[in-house]
């Protein structure tokens, strides 16, 4: 897997890759993960929801026998710009040394009014 940031494109605003190229192998699509704890409760704070959403994302990844090095793309959705620094910190912690392609989108709402953040992604494990 090759991650790159072309010299003809502005450097990313934080740690992520502009592009990721992969060969053949197993492909995992990870559904949107929100900040719901295993017991079904939802943390009140934005930071706690982001942390829990990434814990859920990583749990799906591990269950498929993959790790952060296999993630090629994530998309994050949040209700406002105040989520951006928390999102970047959680993303950088999860993918340290393996920055995936990354998109951050502000949305008007998510599946429940309790949800403040959601992240989905794609992982590839080469043969």
N, C-alpha and C positions, 0 to 999 in steps of 0.2 A: 504494500500500500504506500502510495506517495502522496504527501501533503505539500501544498505549495502556495506561495504568495508571489505572483509574477512581479518583476521590477517595474513593469509598465502600469501597474495598478497601485493605488494608494495602500499603504500598509494598514492592516486591520486596526480598528480603534482599541482593541484589547486582544487577548490571546485566543484566536481562532484562525482557521485556515480558509483562504479564499476558495480553494478547490481541493478535492481529494479524488485520486484515481485509484481504482482497484481492479483486480483481475477477476477471474471466475471463483465461485465458492458459494457458501451458504449466505443467504441474505435474510436479515431479520428486520421487520418493520415493527417499531415499538409504538403502540397507541399512545395517545395523549395521557400523560400521567399528571395528576393533580395532587394537592397536598392532603390527601386522605390517609390517615393512619390505618394500620391493619385492623384496629378495633372499630373502624368506621367513623371516628371522630375527625373533625377538621380544626386544625389550629387557628386561632384568631389572628395571629400576626402574619403579615406578608412574608417576612424572613423565614418563619417556621414553615409556612406552606411551600415556599421555594425549596427549602432543605428537604422536606418530606417528599416533594415531587421528584427531586433528584434521587433520593433514596429508593423510591418506587421504581424509577427508570433503571437504576443500577441493578435492582433485584430482578427485573424482567431480563435484563442483559445476562446476569449470572445464571439464571434458570435456563437460558438457551446455550450455556456453556461458552459464553463470550465475556470479554472484558472491555474496558474503556478504549483499548487500542484498536478495537474492531469498529468503533462508532465512526461513521463517515459523515453524518449530517444530523443536526438537531434543529428544531424550530421551537422557539419559546413564544408564548402568548401571555400577555399581562394586561391588566386594566389601566395601568398608567406608567409614566416614566420613573416613578419612585422605585419600581421593581428592578430597574436596570443594574444598579450597583450590586444588589443582592444576587441577582441572576448571574452576573459576571463572576462574582466570587465563588458561587456554588459550582458553576460550569468549570472554572479554572481548577478548582479542587478535585472535581471528578475526573477531568481529562488531562491532568498535568502531564506534559510530555507527549500528549497525543491529541492536539487540538483539532476537533472536527470542523467541517464547514458549519456555519452557524447563522441563523436568522432570528431576529427579535422583532415581534409584531405587537403593537398596542391594539387591543380589541375593545369593543363596547361591552362585551359580556362573555361569560363562559357557560357551561352546561348548568351550573347552579349559581345562584347569587352569593353563596358562601365561598365559591372558588375565586381566588385572586390571581392564580398563575397556573399555567399548564405547559408541559414540555413533551414533545414527541421526537422520534428520530429513526434513523436507519443504521444498521450495523452489517458488516460483511466480514465473514471469516473465509479467507482464501484457502483453496485446496492445498 
